[in-house]
Amino acid sequence: MVSEYDVGAAPKDKQDWLRSRVGHQVCSVVQEGVATLISKERLRDDFQPSVPFVACFSASMVIAELVKCIAGWPTPLEPRFQLDLLRGPAFGLELPQRRRRDCICFTRERNIDTLRKGRNGF
């Protein structure tokens, strides 16, 4: 969150603008500032910068995993899959990976299984 400390630490010419955003999340204020800087016109008062593409894609993948888990669909891929977001998953690269003895999924397997059993059947 943007605080009064941030306002005081900012350059003098930016303090008034930043002061009006005290209490907002820093990431949204930074994005708005960058958009204002590169914009030739004044931005609308209700302007809200979009979330970066990677964050949106990550959130989509998390929701896809949730839907898959709830539906009981299997996971055909190993835990590692690399893809170029501009080309799509059809051109992805599967990187086979088995559990390693030094991996947390192996060393804490019993704890993970206990937690999973306690999640109402998930």
Secondary structure, DSSP 8 states (H G I E B T S, - for coil): ---HHHHHHS-HHHHHHHHTTTTS-HHHHHHHHHHHHH-SS---TT------HHHHHHHHHHHHHHHHHHHT----S-S-EE--TTT-GGG-EE------TTSHHHHTHHHHHHHHHTTTT-
